[in-house]
Amino acid sequence: MSTPKIAVIGLGYVGLPLARLFATKYPVIGFDINEERIKELQSGTDSTLEVEDEILQQVLSDTPQMETGLYCTNQIENISDCNYYIVTVPTPVDHTNRPVLTPLYKSSETVGKVLKKGDVVIYESTVYPGVTEEECVPVLERISGLKFNEDFYVGYSPERINPGDKEHTVEKILKVTSGSTPEVGKQVDRLYASVITAGTHLAPSIKVAEAAKVIENSQRDINIAFVNELAKIFNLMGIDTNAVLEAAGTKWNFLPFKPGLVGGHCIGVDPYYLAQKAQEYGYHPEIILAGRRMNDGMGKYVASEVVKLMVQKDIKIKGSKMLVLGITFKENCPDVRNTKAVDVITNLKSYGAEIHIYDPWASKEEVNEEYGLQIVNQVPDEKFDTIVLAVAHKEFLNIDLRALLNENGVLYDVKGILKCKVEGRL
Ligand SMILES: NC(=O)c1ccc[n+]([C@@H]2O[C@H](COP(=O)([O-])OP(=O)(O)OC[C@H]3O[C@@H](n4cnc5c(N)ncnc54)[C@H](O)[C@@H]3O)[C@@H](O)[C@H]2O)c1
């Protein structure tokens, strides 16, 4: 393999930690179309909080010509002498839950403009099986004028990181790799194996690697949907779901999933990629889509449960003061994309409640821009009729909730973290 010079295309939650890791060993050019993101990274700050500023600053380079290190840019000429291009751009769905491949097409055009003989393009974005070879490769060929598997090659290596998880960082997660020929597969595998301490698994084809990633998240989605369904059933029966799960969990092969809101960029989105492709093949994916329907409806369900409890306590809903704790899509991370806490808020608002939102992690500006909602980053100094603990941020365990709640008030703990706290499991 020629000495790698790596371009990472898309410096978000996935791209930046990966670029930082490769930069400890190779020259890496981080490319992103978002000028603001490039500016903040060049100044040594990562607003996603995935890479600590000090760690980022250790690898930052102020020139694109270096032996090792990371140079961040939005200028295409800076990536023209790379021989590996790793694409880590978003793969969202539209409002009808259909896959949006535009960022993949656009970033493939960018790479196509600088592609040279012998180069390898590795896709990391989560996709349905076939996207790399059937959607991205034709763009690379058209723009570069080069021939696939003769002049240039591709690989696919899905990312498994988990935003906000400081334990399972990129180098500590075994990485699935693949290539467009057996030789290129080995080459891609060696590249990742040189930095991933947890090791690699070379899949037999790109489609296998693509499918593996999308089913990892679909499996998780379906399992959570199942316990969400159980929670609904046991709520009707007046049985404590967490206690049931704890009892059942004493069996060796009972899977420890918890009910909750499934949002974010991955688990709530990726199953739709697989479902879409299955439908193109004439198969209606019943279980995958039932899981999605169940999980997508949980925000509305939580809101209706809160309202039910308030009615039982004779609290007038319209005009009542409610505090929602947490708006990010998961705990201890600032990511608010596709957060289902917003569904809870929207539904509670529709009953006429006055909603206050406190989140110590989320950016006020981003929440306002994305959802038109105002949040505060400090614990409010007033009393509420209802508190909904929507996200399990660690800060919430230290709040004196009694001081914030009116005497007859309702406290709804979506994730059951208060029970875990009392029992010393948090
Ligand atoms: N966030 C996660 O934890 C996670 C985990 C595993 C897999 N994934 C997958 O990884 C992919 C990336 O996700 P993410 O969370 O890092 O997204 P992100 O939105 O945080 O980052 C994507 C970056 O790509 C940039 N970008 C968009 N179009 C571009 C283009 N044409 N050229 C260059 N840059 C471009 C954006 O400006 C952004 O900075 C997705 O497919 C996602 O499903 C994400």
The ligand as a MOL file (V3000), in Angstrom:
LIG
                    3D

  0  0  0     0  0            999 V3000
M  V30 BEGIN CTAB
M  V30 COUNTS 44 48 0 0 0
M  V30 BEGIN ATOM
M  V30 1 N -23.7720 10.3910 14.9340 0
M  V30 2 C -23.4520 9.1560 15.2030 0
M  V30 3 O -23.2050 8.8050 16.3320 0
M  V30 4 C -23.3200 8.1080 14.1140 0
M  V30 5 C -22.9310 6.8160 14.4940 0
M  V30 6 C -22.7620 5.8710 13.5080 0
M  V30 7 C -23.0230 6.2130 12.1780 0
M  V30 8 N -23.4340 7.4620 11.8520 0 CHG=1
M  V30 9 C -23.6350 7.7760 10.4360 0
M  V30 10 O -22.5250 8.5410 10.0060 0
M  V30 11 C -22.9350 9.5080 9.0280 0
M  V30 12 C -22.5380 10.8950 9.4880 0
M  V30 13 O -23.2430 11.2120 10.6670 0
M  V30 14 P -22.8310 12.3970 11.6400 0
M  V30 15 O -23.6200 12.2160 12.8740 0
M  V30 16 O -21.3560 12.5080 11.7160 0 CHG=-1
M  V30 17 O -23.4020 13.6410 10.8290 0
M  V30 18 P -23.0910 15.1890 11.1280 0
M  V30 19 O -24.2600 15.9480 10.6000 0
M  V30 20 O -22.6580 15.3730 12.5440 0
M  V30 21 O -21.8150 15.5100 10.2450 0
M  V30 22 C -21.8120 15.4730 8.8670 0
M  V30 23 C -20.8660 16.5540 8.3760 0
M  V30 24 O -20.8280 16.4300 6.9500 0
M  V30 25 C -20.8000 17.7270 6.3980 0
M  V30 26 N -21.2520 17.6440 5.0240 0
M  V30 27 C -22.5170 17.5420 4.5420 0
M  V30 28 N -22.4860 17.4610 3.1990 0
M  V30 29 C -21.1950 17.5270 2.8340 0
M  V30 30 C -20.5190 17.5040 1.5780 0
M  V30 31 N -21.2100 17.3970 0.4390 0
M  V30 32 N -19.1730 17.6090 1.5730 0
M  V30 33 C -18.4770 17.7280 2.7300 0
M  V30 34 N -19.0520 17.7550 3.9460 0
M  V30 35 C -20.4000 17.6430 3.9870 0
M  V30 36 C -21.7050 18.5470 7.3010 0
M  V30 37 O -21.4030 19.9250 7.1870 0
M  V30 38 C -21.3610 17.9710 8.6800 0
M  V30 39 O -20.3360 18.6990 9.3320 0
M  V30 40 C -24.4290 9.2890 8.8510 0
M  V30 41 O -24.6360 8.3970 7.7920 0
M  V30 42 C -24.8410 8.6340 10.1530 0
M  V30 43 O -26.0020 7.8470 9.9980 0
M  V30 44 C -23.5610 8.4150 12.8010 0
M  V30 END ATOM
M  V30 BEGIN BOND
M  V30 1 1 1 2
M  V30 2 2 2 3
M  V30 3 1 2 4
M  V30 4 1 4 5
M  V30 5 2 4 44
M  V30 6 2 5 6
M  V30 7 1 6 7
M  V30 8 2 7 8
M  V30 9 1 8 9
M  V30 10 1 8 44
M  V30 11 1 9 10
M  V30 12 1 9 42
M  V30 13 1 10 11
M  V30 14 1 11 12
M  V30 15 1 11 40
M  V30 16 1 12 13
M  V30 17 1 13 14
M  V30 18 2 14 15
M  V30 19 1 14 16
M  V30 20 1 14 17
M  V30 21 1 17 18
M  V30 22 2 18 19
M  V30 23 1 18 20
M  V30 24 1 18 21
M  V30 25 1 21 22
M  V30 26 1 22 23
M  V30 27 1 23 24
M  V30 28 1 23 38
M  V30 29 1 24 25
M  V30 30 1 25 26
M  V30 31 1 25 36
M  V30 32 1 26 27
M  V30 33 1 26 35
M  V30 34 2 27 28
M  V30 35 1 28 29
M  V30 36 1 29 30
M  V30 37 2 29 35
M  V30 38 1 30 31
M  V30 39 2 30 32
M  V30 40 1 32 33
M  V30 41 2 33 34
M  V30 42 1 34 35
M  V30 43 1 36 37
M  V30 44 1 36 38
M  V30 45 1 38 39
M  V30 46 1 40 41
M  V30 47 1 40 42
M  V30 48 1 42 43
M  V30 END BOND
M  V30 END CTAB
M  END
